[in-house]
Amino acid sequence: MTVPKKLPPIGARIIKSSVSVALCMLIYGLRTLLPIGNGIPFYSALAALWCLQPYSKTTKRNAWQRSIGTFNGALFGLAFIMLMRGFGLREPVPVYLLASVIIIPVIYVTVILDKRDASFFSCVVFLSIALTHSFDDDPYIFAANRVLDTFIGIGIGLAVNNFHLPVRHDSETLYVSGIDDVLISEDHSAVQYSKVELNRLIASGVKFTVSTVRTPAEVRQLMNGVELELPIIAMDGAVLYDIKQKEYLEAECFPPEICRKAESIIGECDAHCFVNVLYDSALLIFYGELRNPAERDLFETHKHSPYRNYIRKSFRRFDETERVLYLTVLEEENRTDGLENILSKELGGAVRITVTPSEYEGYNYLKVFSPLASKQEMMKKLRAYTGITETVTFGSIKGEYDVYIGDGGGNATVKKLKKLYRHSQVR
């Protein structure tokens, strides 16, 4: 069934853009009442909009880039006018051809200064002076106003983008969220909004991370663009992973004899399992003979992915140093139910077994973990690692998390996080 795509909300950046343009127009109105030149508000508005970015560091970089470009273009514009009048050029065609030649040093200066990103703005400012006002009675006034217009816009953009109401922040609580149907909704709508807001919260001091059944590589893919500072709980609690340093801090693995027995039972039931093994900081997925269409499609879909490393079982070491994190079986629902019963009977408390629906109709995933590999146990290690004892969890299973997400997740989850972080009551 196709999930209808939701319209994204009107975010803060859109509102700030409108406010910035309005302020540019207001200042233009005030300038018309003062003897400092009218200017052109269009240039102020453009500069303000260019400076409005999701993150403060990007805003500052764009403002600096625009400033350099404006100065460089204005200086060449003034030099061009002086050169044109010194040679007595009055015909448009020679003037315009000369302007095209001057573009070379305009851009070259930005290269020398290692400010290549400012070359476009340098050219825009230079051409706006050289091509539209060379024949004015007093083009120097326009050049001065052009610079002033830009800096008014830059100032407004910086001020509006960095404006925040004073709020009380909670930096002593660890916030841990699921991903699927919590941070990312089923239709993956408005993901960019969530990522921007999460980055702002993390930058302001919120202690935030995720806990998921997915592998660290999948988390990096799904959360690409989110600057997670703290370790994540991955593989349903089997590992604690530092996503910045790309290393496993903790891993709960099978004892070799239990792993071999579980694999033997699965084989005796005429089923196949993917064996997820940790070698140093690399996760390898060993596989044997694929037995059903779902397994074959899963393998063909992901075998070339940079986030999964499939290797035939014939290359497996099978020694005492092997660190098996979990086994995965993809089978028909009736078969996984029977296999779960047999494994539970034969291995008892030596393993933890989960059965969840798969993306293939009529098939389930059965996973076998060490009994110590759980989100609850790994959460204790995460608390010890961060030194934070107070935690708030977000999830889509009612009764298992502090904050229940029952609306499909996405933007609503981030909004609830913001309210909690600012000591507001979440309903």
C-alpha positions as CSV (number, residue, x, y, z in Angstrom):
1,M,0.0,0.0,0.0
2,T,1.3,3.4,-1.0
3,V,1.6,5.8,2.0
4,P,0.4,9.3,1.1
5,K,3.1,11.8,1.4
6,K,2.6,14.4,4.0
7,L,3.2,18.1,3.4
8,P,6.2,19.4,5.4
9,P,5.5,22.1,8.0
10,I,6.3,25.7,7.5
11,G,9.6,25.8,9.4
12,A,11.4,28.5,11.3
13,R,13.8,29.2,8.4
14,I,10.8,30.1,6.2
15,I,9.4,32.4,8.9
16,K,12.8,34.0,9.5
17,S,13.2,34.6,5.7
18,S,9.9,36.6,5.7
19,V,10.9,38.5,8.8
20,S,14.3,39.4,7.4
21,V,12.9,40.7,4.1
22,A,10.3,42.8,6.0
23,L,13.1,44.3,8.2
24,C,15.1,45.2,5.0
25,M,12.0,47.0,3.7
26,L,11.5,48.7,7.0
27,I,15.1,50.0,7.1
28,Y,14.8,51.1,3.5
29,G,11.7,53.1,4.5
30,L,13.7,54.7,7.3
31,R,16.6,55.5,5.0
32,T,14.3,57.5,2.7
33,L,13.6,59.8,5.6
34,L,17.3,60.4,6.4
35,P,20.0,62.1,4.4
36,I,22.1,58.9,3.9
37,G,20.8,57.8,0.5
38,N,17.9,55.6,-0.4
39,G,19.7,52.5,-1.7
40,I,17.9,49.6,-3.3
41,P,16.2,47.2,-0.8
42,F,16.5,44.3,-3.3
43,Y,20.2,43.9,-2.6
44,S,19.6,44.0,1.2
45,A,17.0,41.3,0.9
46,L,19.2,39.1,-1.2
47,A,22.1,39.4,1.3
48,A,19.8,38.6,4.2
49,L,18.3,35.5,2.5
50,W,21.7,34.3,1.6
51,C,22.8,34.5,5.3
52,L,19.8,32.6,6.6
53,Q,21.0,29.0,7.0
54,P,20.0,26.1,9.2
55,Y,23.2,26.3,11.3
56,S,25.0,29.2,12.9
57,K,28.4,28.3,11.5
58,T,27.0,28.1,8.0
59,T,25.4,31.5,8.5
60,K,28.7,33.1,9.6
61,R,30.5,31.5,6.7
62,N,28.0,32.8,4.2
63,A,28.1,36.3,5.7
64,W,31.9,36.4,5.5
65,Q,31.7,35.1,1.9
66,R,29.2,37.7,0.9
67,S,31.2,40.5,2.6
68,I,34.4,39.6,0.8
69,G,32.6,39.3,-2.5
70,T,30.9,42.7,-2.0
71,F,34.1,44.5,-1.1
72,N,36.0,43.0,-4.0
73,G,33.3,43.7,-6.6
74,A,32.8,47.2,-5.4
75,L,36.5,48.1,-5.5
76,F,36.8,46.8,-9.0
77,G,33.6,48.6,-9.9
78,L,35.0,51.9,-8.8
79,A,38.3,51.2,-10.5
80,F,36.4,50.4,-13.7
81,I,34.5,53.7,-13.6
82,M,37.7,55.7,-13.0
83,L,39.4,53.8,-15.9
84,M,36.4,54.3,-18.2
85,R,36.2,58.0,-17.5
86,G,40.0,58.4,-17.7
87,F,40.0,57.1,-21.3
88,G,36.8,59.0,-22.1
89,L,34.8,55.9,-23.0
90,R,31.1,56.9,-23.6
91,E,29.8,54.3,-26.0
92,P,28.0,51.3,-24.4
93,V,29.6,48.5,-26.5
94,P,33.3,49.3,-25.7
95,V,32.4,49.8,-22.0
96,Y,30.6,46.5,-21.9
97,L,33.5,44.7,-23.6
98,L,35.9,46.2,-21.2
99,A,33.8,45.1,-18.3
100,S,33.9,41.5,-19.6
101,V,37.8,41.7,-19.6
102,I,37.8,43.1,-16.0
103,I,35.9,40.0,-14.9
104,I,39.3,38.1,-15.1
105,P,41.0,40.1,-12.3
106,V,37.8,40.2,-10.3
107,I,37.7,36.4,-10.1
108,Y,41.5,36.0,-9.9
109,V,41.7,38.1,-6.7
110,T,39.3,35.7,-5.0
111,V,41.6,32.8,-6.1
112,I,44.7,34.6,-4.7
113,L,42.9,35.2,-1.4
114,D,41.7,31.6,-1.4
115,K,38.1,32.8,-1.2
116,R,36.8,31.1,-4.4
117,D,33.3,30.9,-3.0
118,A,33.1,34.7,-3.0
119,S,33.9,35.0,-6.8
120,F,30.3,34.8,-7.8
121,F,29.3,37.7,-5.5
122,S,32.3,39.7,-6.6
123,C,31.2,39.4,-10.2
124,V,27.5,40.3,-9.3
125,V,28.5,43.4,-7.5
126,F,31.1,44.5,-10.1
127,L,28.6,44.0,-13.0
128,S,25.8,45.7,-11.2
129,I,28.1,48.8,-11.0
130,A,29.8,48.5,-14.3
131,L,26.9,47.6,-16.6
132,T,24.0,49.5,-15.0
133,H,25.5,52.7,-13.6
134,S,28.6,53.6,-15.5
135,F,26.9,56.4,-17.4
136,D,25.2,57.9,-14.3
137,D,26.2,61.5,-13.3
138,D,27.5,60.2,-10.0
139,P,28.0,56.4,-10.1
140,Y,30.1,56.6,-6.9
141,I,27.0,57.1,-4.8
142,F,25.5,54.0,-6.3
143,A,28.6,52.0,-5.5
144,A,28.6,53.2,-1.9
145,N,24.9,52.5,-1.5
146,R,25.4,49.0,-3.1
147,V,27.9,48.1,-0.4
148,L,25.7,49.6,2.3
149,D,22.7,47.7,1.1
150,T,24.6,44.4,1.2
151,F,25.9,45.0,4.7
152,I,22.4,46.0,6.0
153,G,21.1,42.6,4.6
154,I,24.1,40.7,6.2
155,G,23.5,42.3,9.5
156,I,19.8,41.6,9.5
157,G,20.4,38.0,8.3
158,L,22.9,37.3,11.2
159,A,20.6,39.0,13.8
160,V,17.4,37.1,12.7
161,N,19.1,33.8,12.3
162,N,20.8,33.9,15.7
163,F,17.8,35.2,17.6
164,H,16.4,32.9,20.2
165,L,14.1,33.4,23.1
166,P,15.7,32.8,26.5
167,V,14.8,29.2,27.6
168,R,16.0,27.0,30.4
169,H,17.9,24.0,29.0
170,D,18.2,20.5,30.5
171,S,21.7,19.2,30.0
172,E,21.6,16.6,32.8
173,T,19.3,14.1,31.1
174,L,20.2,11.5,28.5
175,Y,17.6,11.3,25.7
176,V,17.5,8.0,23.8
177,S,15.3,7.6,20.8
178,G,14.4,4.8,18.4
179,I,14.7,5.4,14.7
180,D,12.0,3.6,12.7
181,D,8.5,5.0,13.3
182,V,10.0,7.3,15.9
183,L,12.5,9.7,14.3
184,I,11.7,8.6,10.7
185,S,8.1,8.1,9.7
186,E,6.9,5.4,7.4
187,D,6.9,7.7,4.4
188,H,10.2,9.3,5.4
189,S,8.5,12.8,5.1
190,A,10.0,15.9,6.5
191,V,13.2,14.1,7.5
192,Q,15.3,17.2,6.8
193,Y,13.4,19.2,9.3
194,S,14.1,16.6,12.0
195,K,17.8,16.5,11.2
196,V,18.2,20.3,11.3
197,E,16.3,20.6,14.6
198,L,18.3,17.7,16.1
199,N,21.6,19.3,15.2
200,R,20.5,22.5,16.8
201,L,19.5,20.7,20.0
202,I,22.8,18.8,20.1
203,A,24.7,22.0,19.5
204,S,22.9,23.7,22.3
205,G,23.9,20.9,24.8
206,V,21.2,18.2,24.7
207,K,22.6,14.8,25.4
208,F,20.9,12.8,22.6
209,T,21.5,9.4,21.0
210,V,19.6,6.6,19.4
211,S,18.8,2.9,20.2
212,T,17.9,0.6,17.3
213,V,17.8,-2.9,15.9
214,R,19.7,-1.7,12.9
215,T,23.5,-2.0,12.4
216,P,25.8,1.0,12.9
217,A,26.3,1.2,9.2
218,E,22.6,1.5,8.6
219,V,22.3,4.2,11.3
220,R,25.0,6.2,9.6
221,Q,23.0,6.0,6.3
222,L,19.6,6.8,7.9
223,M,21.0,9.5,10.2
224,N,23.3,11.0,7.6
225,G,23.5,14.7,8.3
226,V,22.8,14.4,12.1
227,E,25.9,15.2,14.1
228,L,25.5,12.6,16.9
229,E,28.0,13.2,19.6
230,L,27.3,10.2,21.9
231,P,27.6,6.5,21.3
232,I,24.6,4.7,19.9
233,I,23.0,1.4,20.9
234,A,22.7,-0.7,17.8
235,M,21.8,-4.3,16.8
236,D,19.0,-4.5,19.3
237,G,21.4,-4.0,22.2
238,A,24.3,-6.2,21.0
239,V,26.7,-3.3,20.7
240,L,27.5,0.2,21.9
241,Y,29.1,2.1,19.0
242,D,30.9,5.4,18.7
243,I,29.6,6.8,15.5
244,K,32.2,9.6,15.3
245,Q,35.2,7.4,15.8
246,K,33.7,4.5,14.0
247,E,34.6,2.0,16.7
248,Y,32.7,-0.5,18.9
249,L,32.9,0.4,22.6
250,E,31.0,-2.6,23.9
251,A,29.8,-5.8,22.3
252,E,27.9,-8.8,23.8
253,C,28.8,-11.9,21.8
254,F,27.9,-15.6,21.9
255,P,30.1,-18.1,23.7
256,P,31.5,-20.1,20.7
257,E,29.9,-23.4,21.9
258,I,26.4,-21.8,22.2
259,C,26.8,-20.3,18.8
260,R,27.8,-23.6,17.2
261,K,24.9,-25.4,18.8
262,A,22.4,-22.7,17.7
263,E,23.7,-22.9,14.1
264,S,23.5,-26.7,14.2
265,I,19.8,-26.6,15.4
266,I,18.9,-24.2,12.6
267,G,20.6,-26.4,10.1
268,E,18.9,-29.5,11.4
269,C,15.6,-27.7,10.9
270,D,16.5,-27.3,7.2
271,A,16.9,-23.5,7.6
272,H,19.7,-21.1,6.8
273,C,21.1,-18.3,9.0
274,F,23.2,-15.2,8.3
275,V,26.0,-15.1,10.9
276,N,26.9,-11.6,12.0
277,V,30.5,-11.6,13.2
278,L,32.6,-8.7,14.5
279,Y,36.2,-8.6,13.4
280,D,38.0,-5.7,15.0
281,S,35.8,-2.8,13.9
282,A,34.3,-4.5,10.9
283,L,31.0,-6.3,10.9
284,L,31.0,-9.3,8.5
285,I,27.9,-11.2,7.4
286,F,28.6,-14.8,6.6
287,Y,26.1,-16.8,4.6
288,G,25.6,-20.3,3.1
289,E,23.2,-21.8,0.7
290,L,20.2,-19.5,0.4
291,R,17.0,-21.5,0.6
292,N,14.0,-19.3,-0.1
293,P,13.0,-16.4,-2.4
294,A,13.0,-13.9,0.4
295,E,16.6,-14.7,1.4
296,R,17.8,-14.5,-2.2
297,D,16.0,-11.2,-2.7
298,L,17.5,-9.8,0.5
299,F,21.0,-10.9,-0.6
300,E,20.7,-9.6,-4.1
301,T,19.3,-6.3,-2.9
302,H,22.1,-5.6,-0.4
303,K,25.1,-7.5,-1.5
304,H,26.6,-4.4,-3.3
305,S,25.7,-2.0,-0.5
306,P,28.7,-0.2,1.2
307,Y,26.9,-0.7,4.5
308,R,26.9,-4.6,4.4
309,N,29.7,-7.0,4.0
310,Y,28.5,-10.4,2.8
311,I,31.1,-13.2,2.8
312,R,30.6,-16.9,2.0
313,K,30.8,-19.2,5.1
314,S,33.6,-21.1,3.4
315,F,35.9,-18.2,4.3
316,R,34.9,-18.2,8.0
317,R,37.5,-18.8,10.7
318,F,35.5,-20.9,13.1
319,D,38.0,-20.4,16.0
320,E,37.7,-19.5,19.6
321,T,38.5,-15.8,19.0
322,E,35.5,-15.4,16.7
323,R,33.0,-12.8,18.0
324,V,29.5,-13.7,16.8
325,L,27.0,-10.9,17.7
326,Y,23.8,-12.6,16.4
327,L,22.2,-15.0,14.0
328,T,19.5,-14.0,11.5
329,V,17.0,-16.4,9.9
330,L,14.5,-15.2,7.3
331,E,11.8,-17.8,7.0
332,E,8.0,-18.2,6.5
333,E,6.0,-17.3,9.6
334,N,5.0,-20.9,10.5
335,R,8.6,-22.1,10.2
336,T,10.0,-19.3,12.4
337,D,7.4,-20.0,15.1
338,G,8.4,-23.7,15.1
339,L,12.2,-22.8,15.0
340,E,11.7,-20.4,17.9
341,N,10.1,-23.2,20.0
342,I,12.9,-25.7,19.3
343,L,15.7,-23.2,20.0
344,S,14.1,-22.1,23.2
345,K,13.7,-25.7,24.3
346,E,17.2,-26.7,23.4
347,L,19.1,-23.6,24.6
348,G,16.9,-22.1,27.2
349,G,18.4,-19.1,28.9
350,A,21.6,-19.3,27.0
351,V,20.2,-17.2,24.2
352,R,17.7,-14.4,23.6
353,I,15.4,-14.9,20.7
354,T,13.3,-12.3,18.8
355,V,10.8,-12.8,16.0
356,T,9.6,-9.8,14.0
357,P,7.8,-9.3,10.7
358,S,10.0,-8.7,7.7
359,E,9.5,-6.6,4.6
360,Y,8.5,-9.8,2.7
361,E,4.9,-10.8,3.0
362,G,4.5,-14.0,4.9
363,Y,8.1,-14.1,6.2
364,N,9.5,-13.2,9.6
365,Y,13.0,-12.4,10.9
366,L,14.2,-14.7,13.7
367,K,17.3,-13.4,15.5
368,V,19.3,-15.2,18.1
369,F,21.4,-13.1,20.6
370,S,23.4,-13.6,23.7
371,P,21.1,-13.2,26.7
372,L,23.2,-10.2,27.8
373,A,22.7,-8.5,24.5
374,S,19.7,-6.3,25.2
375,K,18.9,-2.6,25.0
376,Q,18.3,-2.5,28.7
377,E,21.7,-3.9,29.6
378,M,23.5,-1.7,27.0
379,M,21.6,1.3,28.3
380,K,23.3,0.7,31.7
381,K,26.7,0.7,29.9
382,L,25.8,3.9,28.1
383,R,24.9,5.6,31.4
384,A,28.2,4.5,32.8
385,Y,30.1,5.8,29.7
386,T,28.4,9.2,29.8
387,G,28.2,9.6,33.5
388,I,24.5,10.5,33.2
389,T,22.0,8.6,35.4
390,E,18.7,10.3,34.4
391,T,17.3,9.0,31.0
392,V,14.2,9.6,28.9
393,T,13.5,7.1,26.1
394,F,11.3,7.5,23.0
395,G,9.7,4.6,21.3
396,S,6.8,3.3,19.3
397,I,5.8,0.4,21.6
398,K,3.3,1.4,24.2
399,G,4.4,0.8,27.8
400,E,8.0,0.2,27.1
401,Y,9.3,3.8,26.7
402,D,9.0,7.0,28.7
403,V,7.6,8.9,25.7
404,Y,5.3,6.9,23.5
405,I,5.3,7.8,19.8
406,G,2.1,6.6,18.3
407,D,1.7,8.9,15.3
408,G,4.3,7.4,13.0
409,G,7.2,9.5,14.2
410,G,9.2,12.2,12.4
411,N,8.8,15.8,13.2
412,A,6.4,15.3,16.1
413,T,9.1,13.3,18.0
414,V,11.6,16.1,17.7
415,K,9.0,18.6,18.9
416,K,8.4,16.5,22.0
417,L,12.1,16.3,22.6
418,K,12.4,20.1,22.4
419,K,9.6,20.5,24.9
420,L,11.2,18.0,27.3
421,Y,14.7,19.6,26.9
422,R,13.3,23.0,27.7
423,H,11.6,21.7,30.8
424,S,8.1,21.9,29.3
425,Q,5.4,19.3,30.0
426,V,4.9,16.8,27.2
427,R,1.4,15.4,26.9
